Amino acid sequence: MRTLVSKYLLLIETGDAKGNKRMSRTLEAKGAGSGGGAADPARTPDGAGGATTGVHGSGRMAGEDRRKQILLVAMRLFSQRGFSGTTTKEIAQAAGVSEAMVFRHFANKEELYSAILDHKACANNIECPSDIVPDALARRDDRAVFTGLALAMMRHHEHDTEFLRLLTHSALEGHELAHMFWDRNVRGMYDFLGAYIRDRQREGAMRDVDPAIVVRGFLGMVIHHSLNNLLWDTRRLLLNIPNERAAAEFTEILLRGIAAEPGATPAPRVAANGEKAAKAGATRGKKKK
């Protein structure tokens, strides 16, 4: 049996999808013959993420339902123990299935992590930023844009604290899921808000400051607030205000810092990383000539 498992893991590493499926069936057959197969889904312990919906009359769970069950169990364990503290064997045991069954549905770790992000996006109905505040964007209502986005993020965090813990673990461990989430979600928010801020700067509504700095300040306030409320200061001893007020206050702080004064000429943006000094040096060189 150990030899079969070793061969199976080798197939996963080399990306042999057909061999992967054949070996997973062999392992399950061996496990069933030795009494070490998957547990009856109907007897899955409470809290293991194993709802019995989609179970056939033979007691076997339908493929898509089984995949979802394993996914939910994996997310729960990852959020509680972290990624380095959770093995596929533990996921299989908590789900009441064989380890081979886990690999049958998720051939490699990247596939599992991608499935987690896809599931969370669908389950929480995560929208594109522009779909959250479309009317405010059309009106060029800066206060409504930032307040609406802040409130939507806070509500999302409160609705799914498990995912917030999952992302925290992945970031602390330098895990692949954190990088995937950054590419799919965080970068998109920077691009969207950065483009909006640049438009408003060209229109003279905001002073000329690096949009990335503005986005970092905005997201920093919102995410820090959620982390405090949901992970660190759950009794709200430091600050206990509704999300609606928090979103409004953070937006006010932000806009007071970046709003252009009425009638003022937009100031040139201060270049980052010594760019301004380099340009000044080049100009002086030309004058000397």
C-alpha positions as a printed NumPy array, in Angstrom:
array([[  0.   ,   0.   ,   0.   ],
       [  2.828,   2.431,   0.84 ],
       [  4.413,   1.727,  -2.539],
       [  1.147,   2.587,  -4.289],
       [  0.839,   5.863,  -2.354],
       [  4.422,   6.785,  -3.274],
       [  3.739,   6.108,  -6.95 ],
       [  0.541,   8.142,  -6.752],
       [  2.284,  11.161,  -5.243],
       [  4.948,  10.903,  -7.946],
       [  2.248,  11.029, -10.614],
       [  0.843,  14.178,  -9.021],
       [  4.248,  15.865,  -8.982],
       [  4.877,  15.018, -12.657],
       [  1.404,  16.161, -13.711],
       [  0.32 ,  12.833, -15.23 ],
       [ -3.443,  13.416, -15.075],
       [ -4.472,  10.044, -16.598],
       [ -2.077,   8.102, -14.413],
       [ -3.296,  10.146, -11.447],
       [ -6.903,   9.027, -11.954],
       [ -5.986,   5.4  , -12.545],
       [ -3.857,   5.281,  -9.417],
       [ -6.501,   7.   ,  -7.27 ],
       [ -8.996,   4.3  ,  -8.276],
       [ -6.448,   1.613,  -7.415],
       [ -5.782,   3.148,  -4.013],
       [ -9.487,   3.374,  -3.216],
       [ -9.994,  -0.244,  -4.21 ],
       [ -7.091,  -1.279,  -1.974],
       [ -8.444,   0.822,   0.883],
       [-11.902,  -0.701,   0.556],
       [-10.478,  -4.211,   0.466],
       [ -8.433,  -3.658,   3.621],
       [-11.214,  -1.958,   5.533],
       [ -9.431,   1.39 ,   5.302],
       [-11.7  ,   3.032,   2.745],
       [-13.816,   6.147,   3.039],
       [-16.337,   6.433,   5.809],
       [-20.021,   6.324,   5.02 ],
       [-21.011,   9.942,   4.239],
       [-24.156,   9.516,   6.304],
       [-21.95 ,   8.905,   9.347],
       [-19.672,  11.867,   8.853],
       [-19.294,  13.559,  12.262],
       [-21.001,  16.903,  12.821],
       [-18.706,  19.838,  12.174],
       [-16.709,  17.984,   9.534],
       [-18.347,  19.945,   6.756],
       [-20.025,  16.762,   5.546],
       [-23.621,  17.473,   4.757],
       [-25.343,  14.431,   3.305],
       [-27.013,  16.252,   0.43 ],
       [-26.413,  14.647,  -2.935],
       [-25.967,  11.162,  -1.441],
       [-27.102,   8.376,  -3.752],
       [-29.255,   5.506,  -2.592],
       [-26.105,   3.368,  -2.331],
       [-24.74 ,   5.728,   0.338],
       [-22.174,   7.316,  -2.001],
       [-22.076,  11.091,  -2.365],
       [-22.315,  12.605,  -5.853],
       [-19.002,  13.779,  -7.302],
       [-19.684,  17.525,  -7.192],
       [-21.115,  17.324,  -3.668],
       [-18.115,  15.324,  -2.507],
       [-15.754,  17.887,  -4.02 ],
       [-17.571,  20.713,  -2.254],
       [-17.538,  18.809,   1.043],
       [-13.772,  18.28 ,   0.856],
       [-13.31 ,  21.931,  -0.071],
       [-15.334,  23.173,   2.908],
       [-13.458,  20.899,   5.296],
       [-10.107,  22.053,   3.899],
       [-11.054,  25.715,   4.319],
       [-12.17 ,  25.159,   7.908],
       [ -8.981,  23.351,   8.873],
       [ -6.737,  25.836,   7.066],
       [ -8.424,  28.761,   8.83 ],
       [ -8.015,  27.079,  12.23 ],
       [ -4.548,  25.55 ,  11.944],
       [ -2.893,  27.325,   9.055],
       [ -1.543,  25.651,   5.933],
       [  1.67 ,  24.243,   7.349],
       [ -0.31 ,  22.771,  10.231],
       [ -2.82 ,  20.916,   8.034],
       [ -2.101,  17.781,   6.004],
       [ -4.136,  16.148,   3.261],
       [ -4.475,  13.132,   5.526],
       [ -6.154,  15.287,   8.186],
       [ -8.455,  16.815,   5.572],
       [ -9.428,  13.335,   4.4  ],
       [-10.09 ,  12.121,   7.944],
       [-12.225,  15.154,   8.813],
       [-14.21 ,  14.721,   5.586],
       [-14.626,  10.987,   6.156],
       [-12.932,  10.003,   2.9  ],
       [ -9.661,   8.413,   1.813],
       [ -6.641,  10.562,   1.057],
       [ -6.803,   9.251,  -2.508],
       [-10.292,  10.737,  -2.825],
       [ -8.916,  14.17 ,  -1.905],
       [ -6.317,  13.898,  -4.682],
       [ -8.916,  12.639,  -7.142],
       [-10.877,  15.884,  -6.796],
       [ -7.848,  18.171,  -6.404],
       [ -4.885,  16.834,  -8.356],
       [ -2.429,  19.321,  -6.845],
       [ -2.266,  22.073,  -4.25 ],
       [ -2.668,  24.903,  -6.78 ],
       [ -5.967,  23.394,  -7.925],
       [ -7.218,  23.259,  -4.321],
       [ -6.228,  26.861,  -3.564],
       [ -7.754,  28.121,  -6.807],
       [-10.969,  26.263,  -5.96 ],
       [-11.051,  27.983,  -2.556],
       [-10.887,  31.43 ,  -4.155],
       [-13.505,  30.499,  -6.77 ],
       [-15.833,  29.107,  -4.118],
       [-15.495,  32.182,  -1.915],
       [-16.094,  34.51 ,  -4.843],
       [-19.316,  32.67 ,  -5.736],
       [-20.543,  32.032,  -2.182],
       [-20.047,  35.645,  -1.108],
       [-21.19 ,  37.096,  -4.433],
       [-18.042,  39.223,  -4.661],
       [-18.594,  41.969,  -7.202],
       [-16.283,  44.073,  -9.303],
       [-15.687,  47.408,  -7.488],
       [-17.401,  49.33 , -10.274],
       [-20.556,  47.237,  -9.773],
       [-20.751,  48.148,  -6.074],
       [-21.044,  51.927,  -6.561],
       [-22.112,  52.48 , -10.201],
       [-24.353,  55.495,  -9.532],
       [-21.731,  57.255,  -7.391],
       [-19.144,  56.736, -10.127],
       [-21.443,  58.215, -12.745],
       [-22.112,  61.274, -10.527],
       [-18.418,  61.679,  -9.691],
       [-19.474,  61.589,  -6.033],
       [-16.161,  60.869,  -4.302],
       [-17.678,  60.567,  -0.852],
       [-20.268,  58.023,  -1.994],
       [-17.644,  56.045,  -3.956],
       [-15.252,  55.571,  -1.054],
       [-17.959,  55.164,   1.592],
       [-19.763,  52.538,  -0.477],
       [-16.598,  50.534,  -1.145],
       [-15.483,  50.715,   2.5  ],
       [-18.857,  49.545,   3.767],
       [-19.018,  46.695,   1.25 ],
       [-15.582,  45.44 ,   2.338],
       [-16.434,  45.634,   6.045],
       [-19.675,  43.731,   5.544],
       [-17.861,  41.093,   3.495],
       [-15.279,  40.631,   6.269],
       [-17.99 ,  40.287,   8.924],
       [-19.947,  37.82 ,   6.82 ],
       [-16.97 ,  35.525,   6.282],
       [-14.517,  35.659,   9.189],
       [-13.262,  32.187,   8.226],
       [-11.891,  33.527,   4.958],
       [-10.328,  36.49 ,   6.765],
       [ -8.5  ,  34.061,   9.06 ],
       [ -7.537,  31.944,   6.059],
       [ -5.964,  34.905,   4.287],
       [ -4.165,  35.974,   7.475],
       [ -2.633,  32.517,   7.852],
       [ -1.637,  32.419,   4.189],
       [  0.018,  35.849,   4.38 ],
       [  1.942,  35.025,   7.572],
       [  3.18 ,  31.757,   6.097],
       [  4.052,  33.278,   2.728],
       [  1.618,  30.817,   1.239],
       [  0.629,  30.518,  -2.41 ],
       [ -3.007,  31.365,  -1.627],
       [ -1.974,  34.845,  -0.454],
       [ -0.225,  35.516,  -3.772],
       [ -3.196,  34.207,  -5.734],
       [ -5.607,  36.407,  -3.757],
       [ -3.354,  39.421,  -4.323],
       [ -3.303,  38.899,  -8.087],
       [ -7.036,  38.24 ,  -8.365],
       [ -8.458,  40.772,  -5.914],
       [ -6.09 ,  43.28 ,  -4.34 ],
       [ -4.334,  44.311,  -7.525],
       [ -7.715,  44.801,  -9.184],
       [ -8.799,  47.205,  -6.432],
       [ -5.558,  49.182,  -6.792],
       [ -6.022,  49.415, -10.557],
       [ -9.674,  50.437, -10.289],
       [ -9.293,  53.074,  -7.565],
       [ -6.002,  54.294,  -9.02 ],
       [ -7.671,  54.988, -12.368],
       [-10.584,  56.776, -10.667],
       [ -8.258,  58.946,  -8.594],
       [ -6.172,  59.898, -11.653],
       [ -9.346,  60.951, -13.473],
       [-10.42 ,  63.112, -10.54 ],
       [ -6.956,  64.671, -10.36 ],
       [ -7.136,  65.606, -14.046],
       [-10.557,  67.137, -13.37 ],
       [ -9.067,  69.241, -10.569],
       [-11.096,  67.609,  -7.77 ],
       [ -8.121,  65.999,  -6.017],
       [ -4.608,  67.25 ,  -5.414],
       [ -1.776,  65.633,  -7.294],
       [ -0.563,  62.787,  -5.094],
       [  0.489,  59.284,  -6.115],
       [ -2.81 ,  57.334,  -6.46 ],
       [ -1.162,  54.181,  -5.07 ],
       [ -0.493,  56.043,  -1.801],
       [ -4.135,  57.098,  -1.591],
       [ -5.371,  53.549,  -2.221],
       [ -2.936,  52.14 ,   0.344],
       [ -4.177,  54.614,   2.964],
       [ -7.826,  53.863,   2.209],
       [ -7.506,  50.078,   2.237],
       [ -5.275,  50.254,   5.29 ],
       [ -7.95 ,  51.987,   7.356],
       [-10.69 ,  49.608,   6.268],
       [ -8.777,  46.348,   6.63 ],
       [ -7.19 ,  47.321,   9.938],
       [-10.649,  48.142,  11.289],
       [-11.96 ,  44.711,  10.276],
       [ -8.945,  42.878,  11.682],
       [ -9.352,  44.653,  15.003],
       [-13.061,  43.942,  15.265],
       [-12.99 ,  40.338,  14.097],
       [ -9.624,  38.948,  15.211],
       [ -7.875,  41.088,  17.819],
       [-10.404,  43.21 ,  19.7  ],
       [-13.582,  41.156,  19.363],
       [-15.107,  42.831,  22.445],
       [-14.663,  46.22 ,  20.73 ],
       [-12.909,  47.741,  23.742],
       [-10.808,  50.194,  21.722],
       [-13.509,  51.318,  19.32 ],
       [-17.135,  50.275,  19.121],
       [-18.952,  51.976,  16.26 ],
       [-21.207,  50.669,  13.476],
       [-19.608,  49.902,  10.129],
       [-21.68 ,  52.647,   8.511],
       [-20.108,  55.288,  10.734],
       [-16.623,  53.823,  10.35 ],
       [-16.923,  53.879,   6.55 ],
       [-18.133,  57.5  ,   6.611],
       [-15.42 ,  58.676,   9.022],
       [-12.589,  56.948,   7.171],
       [-13.804,  58.47 ,   3.913],
       [-13.923,  61.924,   5.491],
       [-10.341,  61.57 ,   6.75 ],
       [ -9.205,  60.426,   3.317],
       [-10.954,  63.114,   1.294],
       [ -9.863,  65.94 ,   3.59 ],
       [ -6.311,  64.858,   2.906],
       [ -6.519,  64.644,  -0.89 ],
       [ -9.26 ,  67.093,  -1.902],
       [ -8.059,  70.062,  -3.95 ],
       [ -8.826,  73.52 ,  -2.571],
       [-11.482,  75.39 ,  -4.561],
       [ -9.876,  77.408,  -7.343],
       [ -6.39 ,  76.057,  -6.643],
       [ -4.131,  75.077,  -9.515],
       [ -3.265,  71.376,  -9.312],
       [  0.275,  71.015,  -7.942],
       [  2.744,  68.75 ,  -9.753],
       [  2.927,  65.289,  -8.276],
       [  5.955,  64.609,  -6.113],
       [  7.871,  61.883,  -7.907],
       [  8.806,  58.778,  -5.976],
       [ 12.194,  57.06 ,  -5.621],
       [ 14.255,  60.117,  -6.455],
       [ 12.646,  60.711,  -9.849],
       [ 12.184,  64.417,  -9.146],
       [ 15.831,  64.868,  -8.166],
       [ 16.961,  63.042, -11.289],
       [ 14.839,  65.271, -13.52 ],
       [ 16.135,  68.403, -11.781],
       [ 19.716,  67.28 , -12.342],
       [ 19.059,  66.677, -16.025],
       [ 17.551,  70.162, -16.374],
       [ 20.548,  71.827, -14.741],
       [ 22.841,  69.915, -17.104],
       [ 20.986,  71.253, -20.135],
       [ 21.171,  74.854, -18.836],
       [ 24.949,  74.64 , -18.425],
       [ 25.32 ,  73.613, -22.028]])
